[in-house]
Amino acid sequence: MSRSPSDISNLEYKLKKRAFARDPYPLSCDSCEERAVFIYALKHTNTGGRTIEWCHHCHRVRGFTRDREGDRVEQPGFDLEAFLG
């Protein structure tokens, strides 16, 4: 799925409005092997520990939360656009 730069900017704006901050240093993507994965995390980590990993090259998105023990758990089928609704 291809996204225009304005689509990416719009989604990033919505994330920022929901108190997500982007880590400035991209990581390598497991799918496309490009260094384009940005991590978005809630600014206040005591609100559940949600993080989102989004590759800006191939647009693979993964969502994570914390379980009761504090372990990071991936949400299967996470849909960024539905989440930002």
N, C-alpha and C positions, 0 to 999 in steps of 0.2 A: 504494500500500500504506500503510495507516494503522498507526501504532504508538502504544501507550499510553505515558504518561510513565514507567511502571514498566519497560516494555520498553527504552526509551531509557536509563534509569538502569542497568539490568542490563547492557546492551551497553557503556556507558561504564565500568562497574565492571570488566568483562572486559578492556577496552582498558588501563585503568590497571594491572591486575595483570600485563599483558604489557609494562609499561614505556612505555606511550604517554602523552604529556601533551597536553592540549588547549590550543590557542591561545585566549586569552579573548576575542579580537575577531572576531566573525563577518564573513564576506564575503558578497557578493551571489551568489545561485544563478543559473546560466545557464538552468536549466529553469523555475523558478517565479518568478524575479526578486525573491524575498524575501531579506532580509539575515539568513540563517540557516545559512550554511555554516561549519562549524567544522573546523579542521584539526587532526588528531591526528598527532603525530610521535613517533618513538622518542626517549626522553630522551637516549640516547647515540648521536649521529649517526654514529659510526664503525662501527656494526653493520649497515651496509647502506643506510641512508638511506630507509627505508620511511616514507611518509606516506599518510594517509587523509583524504579530504575527504568530509564527511557533512553533507548539508542536513537539519536537524532539522524543516523545514517539509514538504518533498515527499519526503524520505527517499532522495534520490539519493546513492549512495555511489560514490566513485571511489578506486582504490588506485594508488599510484605507488611505483616503486623507482628505483634509480640503476643505470645501465649502467657498463661498464668505464671509459668516458671521464668518468664523473661526471654525465652528463646525466640529467635526470628523465624517466622513461618510464612512461606509463600502462599498467596491466594491464587489458586488455579483459575484460569480464565479471566484474570483481572482486565477490565475494560476501562481505560483512562477517560474516554469521552463520556461513558455512562456514569463514572464516578464523579466527574465534574458537572454533569447534568446541567 
